[in-house]
Structures are given as structure tokens and as C-alpha cells.
Amino acid sequence: MNSGLTLEDLTVSHDGRVVAQVSASVAPGEVLTLMGPSGSGKSTILSAVMGDLAPGFSQTGRVLLAGRELDGFPPEARHIGILYQDPLLFPHLNVASNLAFGLPRGGSRAERRAMVDAALSDIGLEGYGSRDPATLSGGQAARVALMRTLLSRPSALLLDEPFSKLDTELRARIRSLVLDRARQAGIPTILVTHDAEDAAAAGGRIVQLRSMI
Ligand SMILES: Nc1ncnc2c1ncn2[C@@H]1O[C@H](COP(=O)(O)OP(=O)(O)OP(=O)(O)O)[C@@H](O)[C@H]1O
């Protein structure tokens, strides 16, 4: 059974005008790069996959995960992880609780704590568990956000330029961390980027969106 992600003639319109259109299929563990000029609809396509279009937009076509159509599923039942340029962390939870939020249910307190500690170590933030997210640098917050998403074991991963605000060295490290994990876990992944180095690191096929205006 194909457990990849398929976008079948996915078309998004606003006021009767097509603003984004794509057909693509992403195999398990493949990182497909979505490129295209500003305004060609890259972020809009990711919102359509999430089933989370802003009011006024409508979509046609199909999104299939593991061969099953996602249409009609509430967003929380889709198990699709998304990361944006600006890391979104819960401001009222400390760093450890933000990470624990991503863990699937189950397991003892001690097991969950051990998983959070291992995750902090993986992102080079040992000892940061009790910190308030507001006290983190941009790069530290980005690492926590991506690890929280990875811990939730998404069935598919959407990356909307999540590396673009990081400095060159951190960018390369965080990029490898997330792309390697996605590949190892067999997660079909779509990376939106303007950056040729990101696309090369992704190593998968590149789909170019055309500007619809
Ligand atoms: N609220 C809106 N009303 C009308 N059109 C909109 C609205 N929001 C976005 N659009 C249009 O949808 C199209 C796709 O925008 P989108 O942000 O998905 O492009 P993008 O490729 O991600 O751009 P960028 O690379 O600049 O982030 C654009 O033409 C944009 O003008």
C-alpha cells in the first residue's frame, strides 16, 4: 500500500480566480521541493493540504495520504505536521512541556520525561527544559518547534521555509536534522523554499509552480 502523499490536480481559487495549482506525489521518506516565484501559491498549497484555507478560498482536486482521501477529515485527524518561517511555540508552556505536547499519548511519566530529555539533547539544548520560550533565541525556538513536530510522528510533513531566518551554519545543521529524521522515519515531506541549497539538501524531485497572475 502506498503510504505517500499525493496531490491530485489540487487547485485553489479565490473569488473564482485560480491562485495555485499542482499535481505531485511524494513517496514515504522523500523530500519533494516546491519552488516558484513569490505569489505563485506555495504557501496556499500547503494550507490546502492541511485543510486550513483562509475564508474566501476554495479548493478542488484531491489530497491522498496512504491512498486515502483526506477531504472531510478534521485537520487534527490528519496527523500532518507543518513548520513555518516563524516557530510557533505555546507561550504559556515551558520548553519541556512544549516538546512533551508533541509526544503521542501513552507511556509513563518517566518514559515521557526521558524522551523529552533525549529530544533536548538532539537539538543541543540540554538543560533548557524549564526555560520560558520567550527567553529563547530565534534559532533555539526553531529547533524546539521542529523537534516538537517530529516527536508527534506526523504521517506527512510540510515545511514552509522554516530555515530561512537562520544563520548559515545553524541553517545547515537544522536542515539536516529535520530532513534526515523525515527520511529515516519514512515521512513524505514537502519543502517550500526559494533557496537552491535547501533544494539540493532535500535531494528529491523539484516541482516548480507557475505564477497564476
Ligand atoms: N486574502 C487574499 N485575498 C486574495 N488573494 C490572496 C489572499 N491571500 C493570498 N492571495 C493570493 O494567493 C496567491 C498565492 O499566495 P501565496 O502566499 O500562497 O504565494 P507564495 O508562493 O507562498 O508566495 P511567497 O513566496 O511570496 O511566500 C497570491 O497571488 C496572493 O496574492
PDBQT file of the ligand as one rigid body, heavy atoms in Angstrom, charges set to zero:
ROOT
HETATM    1  N1  LIG A 301      -6.547  37.151   1.230  1.00  0.00    +0.000 N 
HETATM    2  C1  LIG A 301      -6.239  37.029  -0.066  1.00  0.00    +0.000 A 
HETATM    3  N2  LIG A 301      -7.055  37.518  -0.994  1.00  0.00    +0.000 NA
HETATM    4  C2  LIG A 301      -6.790  37.388  -2.314  1.00  0.00    +0.000 A 
HETATM    5  N3  LIG A 301      -5.698  36.772  -2.794  1.00  0.00    +0.000 NA
HETATM    6  C3  LIG A 301      -4.832  36.290  -1.901  1.00  0.00    +0.000 A 
HETATM    7  C4  LIG A 301      -5.045  36.398  -0.490  1.00  0.00    +0.000 A 
HETATM    8  N4  LIG A 301      -4.007  35.810   0.149  1.00  0.00    +0.000 NA
HETATM    9  C5  LIG A 301      -3.174  35.373  -0.840  1.00  0.00    +0.000 A 
HETATM   10  N5  LIG A 301      -3.659  35.656  -2.051  1.00  0.00    +0.000 N 
HETATM   11  C6  LIG A 301      -3.053  35.369  -3.360  1.00  0.00    +0.000 C 
HETATM   12  O1  LIG A 301      -2.793  33.977  -3.454  1.00  0.00    +0.000 OA
HETATM   13  C7  LIG A 301      -1.632  33.790  -4.260  1.00  0.00    +0.000 C 
HETATM   14  C8  LIG A 301      -0.705  32.804  -3.610  1.00  0.00    +0.000 C 
HETATM   15  O2  LIG A 301      -0.095  33.341  -2.422  1.00  0.00    +0.000 OA
HETATM   16  P1  LIG A 301       0.965  32.502  -1.583  1.00  0.00    +0.000 P 
HETATM   17  O3  LIG A 301       1.245  33.250  -0.315  1.00  0.00    +0.000 OA
HETATM   18  O4  LIG A 301       0.485  31.107  -1.452  1.00  0.00    +0.000 OA
HETATM   19  O5  LIG A 301       2.247  32.528  -2.540  1.00  0.00    +0.000 OA
HETATM   20  P2  LIG A 301       3.725  32.025  -2.245  1.00  0.00    +0.000 P 
HETATM   21  O6  LIG A 301       4.188  31.326  -3.484  1.00  0.00    +0.000 OA
HETATM   22  O7  LIG A 301       3.760  31.228  -0.969  1.00  0.00    +0.000 OA
HETATM   23  O8  LIG A 301       4.498  33.399  -2.091  1.00  0.00    +0.000 OA
HETATM   24  P3  LIG A 301       5.840  33.809  -1.305  1.00  0.00    +0.000 P 
HETATM   25  O9  LIG A 301       6.970  33.082  -1.962  1.00  0.00    +0.000 OA
HETATM   26  O10 LIG A 301       5.911  35.283  -1.520  1.00  0.00    +0.000 OA
HETATM   27  O11 LIG A 301       5.642  33.418   0.160  1.00  0.00    +0.000 OA
HETATM   28  C9  LIG A 301      -1.004  35.172  -4.476  1.00  0.00    +0.000 C 
HETATM   29  O12 LIG A 301      -1.299  35.569  -5.793  1.00  0.00    +0.000 OA
HETATM   30  C10 LIG A 301      -1.709  36.040  -3.464  1.00  0.00    +0.000 C 
HETATM   31  O13 LIG A 301      -1.829  37.371  -3.928  1.00  0.00    +0.000 OA
ENDROOT
TORSDOF 0
